[in-house]
């Protein structure tokens, strides 16, 4: 049985850990609120851009769409996956879930179909995992920060678009964690290239539009922007998911530390009672021995 000194040392250690996890929980909660606001503000813009893309694409004939490299369909022999993870851990199973979803696509979907794959990693955790398993990494981005701007994300989208336009890859997917709420984050993997305009148009709600100088010119400007916004939205979703998961994980760690301290206190009391009982027994035995000697 551990001594009282050992138990007290462990109690102090657990208390120190609980103070650290509590501080990390508060920091994650603060960053989570800002990330949630950014996600909430960007979603309407992303959805409206998708609606506009559907409206403009509907005015362009099928033959004309082949003139736009980002719309051009071709057989998929090589694919690229943009994997978005956190730079750090301490967020429960968040990073593991999105890496598992990506690995399932690489092994169970792409490999049986004979599709070669390469990666663009955003975040240190995803990069390190793909390096360990010797996956081809075309580009890597780390330390983007808690408040990424569209300018920070543009190089990621530019590399993906260049690879697709130059036919180095035939499809581009993005794997990210979609923020649902504080307790729920869902790993998703979606295709972003070639762009497939939504079938549903919004013109019925707002009336017909006139595009200047022409629908074709507007479409040519919208397509790269749409890819950039898709990547940017995925990064924002992953950031909000990361800090939500970290806040919950640190709260659970703090609660567990309190439970451990309670158990250690109980063990300390038992050890103290045992020591006192032994001391009383020794004193009684010594008193009896002295009495017998005096008699």
N, C-alpha and C positions, 0 to 999 in steps of 0.2 A: 504494500500500500504506500502511495507517495507520502512524503513528509509534509507537515504544515508549510514549511518554507517553500517546497517545490510547488505546492498548490497556490500559495500566495503569488509566487513568481509567474505562474501561468495565468492567474487572474489578471495581473497587471498587463501581461502581454495581450490577452484577449481584449481587455479594455482599450489598449492602444490601437489595436486593429479596428475595433468598433468605431473609435473616433475618426480614423482614416476613412472607413467606408461611409460613415455619416457625412463627412465633408465631401466626399466624392458624389454621394447621392444629391446633396444640395447643389453642387456645381452642375451635375448632369441635368437636374430639374430646371435650372436657369437656362442652360443651353437648349434644352428640349423645347421650352416655351418659344424661344426665338425661332428654332427650326420649324416648329409647328406653324407659326405665323407665316414663314416664308413658303411653306408647302401650300397652305391655304390661299395665299395670295397668288401663287403661280399656277395653280390648277385651272382656274377659269381662263387664263390666257392660253394655256396649252390646249384646252378643249375648244376654245374659239378658233384657234389656228387650225386645228383639225377640221372644224366645220368649214372654214374658208377654203382649205385645201380641197375638200369634197366639192364645194361649189365651183371652184375654178376648173378642177379636173373634169367635171361633168361637161364643160363647154369645149373640151379638147377631144378630138376624135382619137380612136384607138391607134390609128396609123401615126398620128402626130405625137402620141406619148412615147413612141420608140425613139424620138429625137432627143428625149431628156434622159441622160445617163442614169439618174437616180430612180427613174421609173422603169427602166429597161429590165425585163425578166429574161433569165437565162438558166440553163440547167445548173444545179448546185453541185459542184465538185469540191469546192473548198469554201469553208465558212470561217467567220471571225466572230469571237465572242468578247464583248466588253463586260468584264466582271468587276462589279463595284462592291467593295467590302470596307471595313474600318481599318484605320492605321493601327489601332490598339485593340486589346481584348477587353476583359472585364465587362462584357455585355451579354452574359448568358450564352445561349446557343445561336445568337443572331448570325455571326460570321459562319459558323458551321452549317447552318441551314442553307444559306445562299451558295456556299461552296458545294454542298451536297447536291443542290438542285443543278448547278452547272456541271458537276461531274456526271450526274445521271444523263444529262443531255449529251455530253461528249462520248460516254461509253455506251449508253443504251440506245441513243437515237442517231447520232452522227456516224459513229464507227460502224454499226451494222449496215448502214446505207452506203458505205464506202466514201464518206465525206471527210476530207482532211480538215483539220481545225488549227487555228492560231488564236492567241489571246491578246487582248489589251486589258491590262490590270489597272484598276483604280483603287488604291489602298494597299497598305503593306501586307495585311493578312492574306489577301488573295494572291498577291505576287509571290510571297514566300511559299504558299501551298503549291502553286503551279511550278515553281522552280524545283521543289522537292520531287515532284512527280514528272519532271522533265518535259513539261508541255512547252511548245514554242510560244514565246512571248514577243509579239511584234513591237509593243511599246508599253511603258509602265509610268504611272503617275502616282506619287505619294505626297502626303502633307499638303493637300489642297486647302485644308482649313475648315473651320466651322461655318464660315459664311462665304461660300464660293460664289463668284459672280459669273455671268455668262462669258466674260472674257477669259476667266480661268478654265472654263469647260470647253471653249471653242477648239483648242488644239486636239482634244480627244475626238470630237466630231469630225474635224478636218482630216485626221489620219484615217478614220473609218471611211469617209467619203472618197478620199484619194485611192485607198485600197480597192474600193468597189468600182470606181470609175475606170481605173487602170486595169481592171479585171484580175487583180491579184487574188481577190476573193469574189465569190458569187452570191454571198448573203452575209449580212451582219446582224447579230443578235446582241441584246443587252440584258444582263442578269443583274437584278437589283432587288432590294427589299422594299416593298410597298408599305407605306405607313397607313395603318387602319385606325388605331387608337393607341393609347398609352400601353395597353396590355397585349395588343395584337399587331404583329408585323408579318406580312406574307411575302415569302420569296417568289419572285416572278422572273420568267425568261421570255422575252418578246422579240420578234423580228422588226428591225427598223429599216433595213435595206434588203431588197429594193422596196421603195415606198409603195404601199398599197393604199390609195385614197379611199376613205370611207364611202360606202355605197349610199348612205343616207345624206341628203342635202338639207341645208337649213334655209334655203331661199323661200320655202313655203311659209316660214315664220316671219321673215323680214322683207319679203318682196324681192323682185328681180334686181340684180345689180348690173351696172355698166362698169367694165374694167378698162382702165386707160393705162398705157397705150393700147393693150390688147390682153385677152386672157392668157395667151401664150407667154407674153413678157412677164406678167404677174406671176404665173406659175413657175417660171424660171427663177424668180427671186424667192418665192415661198419655199421651194423644195429644200435648199440648203438650210434655211432658217428652221424649217420643221425638224430636220435631223438634229440641229443644235439644241432646240428646245426639248426634244425628246431625251437627249442625254442629260441636259441640265435638270429637267424634272426628275429623272431617275436618281441623280446625285442628291438632290434635295430630299427626295423620299427616303433614300438610304441614310442620310444624315439624321433626319428626324427619327427614323427607326432605331438608329444606333443609340442616340441619347435616351430615348424612351426605354430601350432594353437595358441600358446601363443603369438608369435610375432605379428600375425595378430590381435588377440584380444586386445593386448596392444596398437597397432597402432590405432585401432578403438576407444579405450578408450581415447587416447590422442586427436584424432580429435574431439570426442564428447566434451571433456573438453574445447577445443578451441571454439567450437560453443556455449557452455554454457557461457563462458567468454564474447563472443561478445554480447550475449543476455543480460547478466547482465550489460555490459557497456551501452547498449542502455537504459535499465531500470534506470541506474544511471543518465544518461543525462536527461531523462525525469523527474526524481525526482528532480534534480538540477534546471531544468527549472521551474518546478512547485514551488519550494521554492523561487526562484528569483522573479517569477511573483507575488507570495503572498506578498513578502517583498515590492516590488514596489507598489503593491496595498495598502498595509498598510501605506507606507510613503505618498502616494498621499492622502489617506483618512485623515491622520493626518494633512497634510498641508492644506487641504480644511477646516478641522475643526478649525485650528488656524486662517485661514483667516476669517472665519465666525465670530469667537469670537472677532477678532480685529475690524471687521466692526460693 
